[in-house]
Amino acid sequence: MKHLQYCFLMLSLNLFSQNISISLDESTTLQQLFTEIENQTEYKFAYNNQIDLNKKLTEKIAYKDIEIKELISILNRTTLFHFSVIGNNITVKSKSKTAQENYTLSGIILDDLNQPLLGANIYIKEEAKGAVTNENGYFSIKLPKGNYTVIISYVGFKEKTEQIALFSDKQLNSSMEPGDQTLEEVIITQNNKAVNIKKPQMSVNTLNMQEIKQIPVAMGEPDPLKSLLTLPGVSNAGEASSGFNVRGGAADQNLILLDGAPIYSDSHLFGFFSVFNADIVNNLELYKGGIPSRFGGRVSSVLDVNQHTGNDQKLKGTGGIGLISSKIMLEGPIEKEKGSFMIGGRTSYAHLFLKLADNDNAVQFYDLNTKLNYRLNDKNAISFSGYYGNDIFNIGDSFASTYGNTMGNIKWEHRFNEDILTHLSLFYSDYKFNLNLNSQSYEWKSDIISYGLQYDWKHYLSERIQLDYGAEAIYYEMNPGTLAPKDESSAINFNQLNKKYALQPSAYIDVNHKISEEINVRYGARYSMFYRYGPQDINTYANNHPAIYNPNFNIYEEATPTGSISYDSGEVISDFNNIEPRVSLSFALNEETSFKASYNRMAQYLHIISNSQSPTPVNMWTPSGPFIKPQLLDQYALGFFKNFSNKKYSLETEAFYKDIQNRTDYVDGADLIGNNNIEQVLLNGKARAYGLEVLLRKNTGKLTGWLSYTISRAEQRTSGNTSQDPGIANGEWYLSPYDKLHNLNFVTNYEYTDKWSFSANFSLQSGQPVTYPNGYYELGGLHVPNYSTRNENRLPTYHHLDLAATYTPKPNKNKGWQSYWVFSIYNVYNRQNAASVRFTTNEDSGINEARRLSIFGFLPSVSYNFKF
């Protein structure tokens, strides 16, 4: 018996050691594989009828004189089946997904300056799948155990290949090297990457510092916010205006985040400059629709700006000297390879030239940015981001004004394991406006202060499902105005407008779900709450109507309060809550073409009530309450996306429709500034916007750039309190102040040589809706204008062409002092675009006339920029 067992064992070993030569490609079926092995060996295959013999191999098999046992090991590693040798039979079973040994490959991808790369591609050659890095440069992907070739790529950088053995969870951190023809100062594309066909996110545009610095702008100062205006669906009120409008929305409907903390005013010098120094901006993302659930609080868009992370290897610096402003940024290690710092500053000095001309007026701004990072260990890191900006505006001895933002954010990043990453942050942000009117001996102060706590979780459940969830709470203190006399001789009495307090908690969940190779979905919801607190006295009105219509004079008047309700400190005046569902879907027709669709609901509890089309420093935020309800948005979008010629060209088209409830508007003749009972001049209405956006990009080559076009309509409808009230524009739809029927932008950059590059920007858009007088009547010898329906007219069409040339004296110098010059011309053909049109009576002739105010004509500038 033992002899028979020994013979059987020797026979099995002999069979198992048989060699075979085999050459099969990826199109080979299981049946063909079985036949080839059976023809060359004594083995027979055994399997049940659930095995699909037409299933193809996932990769080529080509071996000469290989042992069967080694071939079986390779098949087990590279196919979806499990092969076992039993005697002279080879059994075949389908691998159970739960039985597979899967491990996580994760890591962080950095550029040559140790900055995290957003959107870097990680491709696993053997599995033909990959991942994309997030805003922190982090990626994570689950793979069966085995040996893999990892290809890391990002346009503008050299492709990198890593060979890894994955037999346990592994972290792969990598730094990219610039491409041979790449210089930070001379590359510009709308989006360094072609369209991500399969990602469900749509209605989002990304810009980085390289792109921002090459777009010609007025004054020669690279401006992240002005760069946004070249994107489809984005506009503003014109030259030297603050704020931006997205898909027909107001400026206060944009959530602006700097390293995760809100910023309440986005400009310096009444809109000439943005608050963001291009040298400290690493990248920015503008979400116009399909907004992820982690964002909330505004109904138009989210602008997510990330500051530059300091270099943890060595001390470096960048800076620039312009005609009216200069800047510098320093970065370096706190502790090499563990911690870094970044600090940047910027200031204007136009006021110095005014003093040389014996002009007592002064216009100046300055700002400071900082970011500190420190890695405690492999699982924990802390960081601090800060911003302080201030504007100073003096008109001789008449009045002086200062205003600006302050922001600080402390963040703790903790990685529980390769699948769970968390961020806990605590922030402070404020906006303050101060005005000293010396001629009247009084001062005015107003501000909004917020404190926030955020806790975000990123959970990789599998290679197909990723969860993002978290909670947030923001506490607001708002002072709409304090009027105080400067001395006893002042005729002004102390007056404190009602301060307002509110708490805005929320929680969210977002699911990124890869259903198949063709279908990817992101779905989730946000639950937001809002509590308005005392102390405050709230007026009551008859029929709850603060504004009443007077049919005799055809005007709205302030209603007389019937009483008031007193609320103590901490007592809830009003509370609201909303569920905000979000969903986005992509359907890939092939590797180059896809359709995408999205829906999102958002709630906004803070508002700016203004009668100007562009936000001004004196505008104040006001919370929702008894008379001002939260704005509620429902937005739908459908898009077609395609890459051409091996991703050399990209096309993005999107159609959108927005419906907003509870959009308030002011009545004719409203007094908004310093109004303690602002509800008396407001009416409740709704808004809508719809349109089509087209973005065509050229991504590679010496000539790059993009063409964007938007055709859209933005309207409001404000009915009266009763069926007899006319409301605004007789209760019909009227153009919102942010309507731009046509918006065309063309941006291009040409790399002529290593030393010279040229860029151009052409912009054309419909004029801003305005209300003109359509006649006048005489009253007591005075000409009194009679105005048309709200926003029935438009300013003239707005357009301009800007050119810039960048000269790098030593393009191949990679160490020490490096510099380049930027020569630009804003408004090359001297177009006198109208910022406003004012109607007056000529004092000499007595004839009514219109006077156009233009801000910029032909404007050349030059700046010297450096790094070391």
Buried (B, 14 or more C-beta within 10 A) or exposed (E): EEEEEEEEEEEBEEBBEBBBEBEBEEEBBBBBBBEBBEEBBEBEBBBEEEBEBEBBBEBEBEBEEBBBEEBBEBBBEBBBBBBEBEEEBBEBBBEEEEEEEBBBBBBBBBBBBBBBBBBBBBBBEBBEBBBBBBBBBBBBBBBBBBEBEBBBBBBBBBEBEEEBEBEEBBEBEBBBEBBEEBBBBBBBBBBBBBBBBBBBBBBBBBBBBBBBBBBBBBBBBBBBBBBBBBBBBBBBBBBBBBBBBBBBBBBBBBBBBBBBBBBBBBBBBBBBBBBBBBBBBBBBBBBBBBBBBBBBBBBBBBBBBBBBBBBBBEEBBBBBEBBBBBBBBBBBBEEEEBBBBBBBBBBBEBBEEBEEEEEEEBBBBBBBBBBBBBBEEEEEBBBBBBBBBBBBBBEEEEBBBBBBBBBBBBBBBBBEEBBBBBBBBBBBBBBBBBBBBBEBBBBBBBBBBBBBBBBBBBBBBEBEEBBBBBBBBBBBBBBBBBBBBBEEEBEBEEBEBBBBBBBBBBBBBBBBBBEEEEBBBBBBBBBBBBBBBBBBEBBEBEEEBBBBBEEEEEEBBBBEBEEEEEBEEEEEBBEBEBEBEBBBBBBBEEEBBBBBBBBBBBBBBBBBBBBBBBBBBBBBBBBBBBBBBBBBBBBBBBBBBBBBEEBBBBBBBBBBBBBBBBBBBBBEEBEBBBBEBBBBBBBBBBBBBBBBBBBBBBBBEEEBBBBBBBBBBBBBBBBBBEEEBBBBBEBBBBBBBBBBBEBBBBBBBBBEEEBBBBBBBBBBBBBBBBBBBEEBEEEEEEBEBEBBBBBBBBBBEBBBBBBBBBBBEEBEEEEEEBBBBBBBBBBBEEBEBBBBBEBEBEEEEEEBEEEEEBBBEEBEBEBEBBBE
